[in-house]
């Protein structure tokens, strides 16, 4: 029993080591997510998202970032629709405090014949140290439209990713 407690303590302490990032550091990473939507208890669509990121720390623990945005939409078979893809890129910033972070980005998106639109992305997350430079990123994103084409669209998503600090 004492061995089990020691192992649990070592695991928790190793995952919560203070992440301190210095001015001049570079962050490379991204995340993936999957969601399945229902409307009135009927399958609506499924989405698979890939969100790569690159950041540069302009101050200790504060980075500016470029975000990629790729979402693939899969529709129910009875819709007789092929999958669609939403592509975009964004600019934003993140602040890190210990193993937590908060961030925001403005994302420009284009999807088929729909006019381009802008989205506000707010994110928070928790980093679990895998080695001195690589972390598992567990995050929550909230996106909401800020242009006429999608002003009423909002989404909350849990994401898992890997990030490296160079």
C-alpha positions in Angstrom: 0.0 0.0 0.0 2.7 2.6 0.8 4.3 1.9 -2.6 1.0 2.7 -4.4 0.8 6.1 -2.5 4.4 6.9 -3.4 3.8 6.2 -7.0 0.6 8.3 -7.0 2.4 11.2 -5.4 5.3 11.0 -7.9 2.9 10.9 -10.8 0.9 13.9 -9.6 4.0 15.9 -8.7 5.7 15.2 -12.0 2.6 16.3 -14.0 2.2 19.5 -12.1 5.8 20.8 -12.3 5.8 24.5 -12.9 6.0 25.3 -16.6 8.0 28.5 -17.0 8.5 29.7 -20.6 11.0 32.4 -21.4 11.0 35.3 -23.8 12.3 34.0 -27.1 11.0 30.4 -26.7 9.0 28.9 -29.6 6.0 26.7 -29.2 4.9 24.1 -31.8 1.9 21.9 -31.5 -1.7 21.5 -32.1 -4.8 19.5 -31.2 -7.5 17.3 -32.6 -11.1 16.8 -31.7 -14.2 14.9 -32.7 -17.8 15.7 -32.1 -21.2 14.3 -33.1 -24.2 16.6 -33.2 -27.9 15.7 -32.8 -30.9 17.9 -33.6 -34.2 16.8 -32.2 -32.8 13.4 -31.3 -31.8 12.8 -34.9 -28.2 12.6 -36.1 -27.2 15.9 -37.6 -23.5 15.8 -38.4 -20.1 14.7 -37.2 -17.0 16.9 -37.2 -13.3 16.2 -37.0 -11.0 19.1 -36.3 -7.3 19.6 -36.7 -5.9 22.8 -35.1 -2.1 23.3 -35.6 -0.4 26.1 -33.7 2.9 27.9 -33.7 3.8 30.5 -31.0 6.6 32.8 -30.1 7.1 34.1 -26.5 7.5 37.9 -26.6 7.5 38.0 -22.8 8.1 35.3 -20.1 4.9 33.1 -20.2 3.2 35.2 -22.9 3.2 34.1 -26.5 1.7 35.4 -29.8 0.4 32.6 -32.0 -0.6 31.7 -35.5 -3.4 29.1 -35.5 -4.5 26.8 -38.4 -8.1 25.7 -38.5 -9.4 22.7 -40.4 -12.8 21.1 -39.7 -14.2 18.3 -41.8 -18.0 17.8 -41.7 -19.5 14.4 -42.2 -23.3 14.3 -42.8 -25.9 11.5 -42.2 -26.4 9.2 -45.1 -30.0 10.3 -45.6 -28.8 13.8 -46.4 -27.1 12.6 -49.6 -24.2 15.0 -49.0 -20.5 14.6 -49.4 -18.2 15.7 -46.6 -17.3 19.4 -46.5 -14.3 21.2 -45.2 -13.9 24.5 -43.3 -10.5 26.1 -43.6 -9.1 29.0 -41.8 -6.2 30.7 -40.0 -5.9 33.0 -37.0 -3.8 35.2 -34.9 -3.9 35.3 -31.1 -2.1 35.1 -27.8 -1.7 32.8 -24.8 -0.7 33.4 -21.2 0.8 30.5 -19.2 0.6 30.3 -15.4 2.3 27.2 -14.0 0.7 24.3 -15.9 -2.5 26.2 -17.0 -3.0 28.6 -19.9 -5.6 31.1 -21.2 -5.7 32.3 -24.8 -7.7 34.0 -27.5 -7.5 34.1 -31.3 -9.4 35.7 -34.1 -9.9 33.1 -36.9 -10.7 33.9 -40.5 -12.6 30.9 -42.1 -13.8 30.0 -45.6 -16.2 27.2 -46.4 -17.3 26.4 -50.0 -19.5 29.1 -51.4 -20.4 30.7 -48.0 -18.9 34.2 -47.6 -15.7 34.3 -45.5 -16.4 34.8 -41.8 -14.6 35.6 -38.6 -14.7 33.7 -35.4 -13.5 34.5 -31.9 -11.7 31.5 -30.2 -11.3 31.5 -26.5 -9.3 28.7 -24.9 -8.1 27.4 -21.6 -6.1 24.3 -20.8 -3.8 22.2 -18.7 -0.3 21.0 -19.7 1.0 17.6 -18.5 4.7 17.3 -18.8 5.9 14.3 -20.8 9.5 15.3 -20.9 11.4 18.7 -20.3 10.2 20.1 -23.7 7.1 18.2 -24.6 3.6 18.4 -23.0 0.3 16.8 -23.4 -2.3 19.6 -23.9 -5.8 19.1 -22.5 -7.9 22.0 -23.5 -11.4 23.5 -23.8 -12.3 25.8 -26.6 -15.2 28.1 -27.0 -15.8 29.6 -30.5 -18.4 32.1 -31.5 -19.1 33.9 -34.8 -18.4 37.6 -34.9 -19.4 38.3 -38.5 -22.8 38.5 -40.1 -22.6 35.0 -41.8 -22.3 33.1 -38.5 -23.0 35.5 -35.6 -25.4 33.1 -33.9 -23.1 30.0 -34.1 -21.2 29.0 -30.9 -19.4 25.8 -30.0 -17.7 24.4 -26.9 -15.1 21.6 -27.6 -12.7 19.5 -25.6 -9.4 18.9 -27.3 -6.3 16.8 -26.8 -3.0 17.7 -28.3 0.8 17.6 -27.9 2.9 20.8 -27.8 6.7 21.2 -27.8 8.6 24.2 -26.4 11.9 24.9 -28.1 
